[in-house]
Amino acid sequence: MNVTAGQNIVADVNMTSNQTMEVADFTLPWWQQFIFYVIFVAMFVVAAGGNLIVIWIVLAHKRMRTVTNYFLVNLAVADVLISLLNTPFNFLFNLYQDWWFDRGYCKFSFFIAPCAISASVLTFMAIAIDRYIAIIHPLRPRLTGRIVLSIIVVIWVFSVVLAMPNLIVAKTYAFPNGRSICYLHWPDMQDTLDSKQDLIYSTVLMVLNYFLPMVTLACTYVRISWELWISKTIGEAVPMQAERIRSKRKVVKMMVAVVVIFGLCWLPYHAYFIVIQVDQSIRHFRYTQQVYLLIYWLAMSNSMYNPIIYCLMNARFRQGFLQVFRFCPCPPCRKLQRMACHDRGFYSARMSMTQEKADRNGSLMHTTMESIDDTNSTPTASMYRMHPIHVTKPRDRDSCDD
């Protein structure tokens, strides 16, 4: 799972008898290069921009600072790091088979990829555990801000340690014709550039960062789904309880969508790694470079889907994105504006009805409802928080008419 081109991916690198490297020439037609530039640049912009907006929405709005959202910020930070500091440089290397940067950035590029991916996967697991405790064991104490921060620190420490071997063994090699490659030079590497240490380390990364987490997340969310959709509560159901269940279902649906997208995006990459370990000759096929670039794009594109999922499945995130793109005239943004206008109108009406029923200080209603999970995604559930609606400025009359 070393997400950098090198001896394990497409470069046809061989050692000659005098211990000098030779590399095959990989030059794609200009029109193929143009297509890859378009799809990769679009992915860079959406991934980096979308995740930066997610970070801003949570940190700039007090009501968004919940346990789950803090984990989503950590996930967004990992996606931004890999989108800005790893993917563009590896894309150029994979496209031209020439490392244009220095040895230090070669080491950093090999390091930051597994580090950020590991942080993302561990964050998925932390969110799943938090959801499991909140839904399966609702009477247990919830995670506090200090505990959440400690968990995030542990996640990054573990990720750094896991990625450290790449930082140590990565190096560059310059060819007589001026081209260079960035690759992992393990101590047991021989003339053929094959390494058992590299195979073991890549397998460990693949198991820890994909297969084991996916199995764990699948089991966790199956148990949560059983509790929310199949299991019946004892006693008579009340509206507040039903609203609470609907709120939790929406959060679980959103997180399941995020995890499923992650699994689908990375599955071809891991399948490719397994296949080339079985048949090394695949590296020398005519269209291996194009196939790998598409597989690599799919894996890296996982970083851009999460903000889209949050926007489509969470009303508060949707309003945050609308605030950023409120002047955008394109059809997707106009559709987003109509959705957000409906959310605000529905939310405001329900808030007014609820506040009229509360006493002057809102003490009884506020005390009862404050313990309800605040990671909901529907305005109707969030009304129980008894917070006033924040209005920055009057809306234009035609902003909700389309």
Disulfide bonds with the S-S distance in Angstrom:
Cys106-Cys182 1.92
Cys341-Cys400 2.02
